[in-house]
């Protein structure tokens, strides 16, 4: 009998907008993050400068209309006290790649 997945490999329930984006209702956090990065890379949505134009490389992620539906649910404070509030983010603005964990966390049950 296979062991039940634990931690980051355990499937979590996706909230509506993320479920629609990924076409699944439950996925492990590792798969959610991988699928988001695949989309970002496929669409050239990275930049080296904050709020810079997409250049398909760099530590910032440029928000497009599709990512906006997911990012705008994010309002959290990390254990170290960093606040990630993307509720008012607009298309074309960027997030730091280190904020992806907050985005994933805000979009799962």
Steps between C-alpha positions, in 0.01 A plus 500: 500500500637840399574752773273801511676818378602742774610862529548683169412186302159462664218620271319812619164638385530794260278807530281577196725737301812284540299186421375664178854616412654156551204288392505294821320510835783353711877483450810481721661841569806388303286443189313829545830691512645304206190565286502873582871522407438307177234760408725794596794366297288397199355851484827688565368665816828557684703819531820605676357826638201578718204594276729460195394381158489121447841371386458127578769500773543641846361475851182700442179358357294729276127476566287429195118485492497127576741519797311803633201277585725297732737764638219729618392246767833537681517685831724326751781550748789255504654358819779756461245783488513576126160615373386394154188697410416468132130584524548819297760373253446603140589340170862577410614537862749250642541277802830365632538126434540455877132598535383192308462296821260766634306494172466120510406508870229760438342290224463165674258382769 
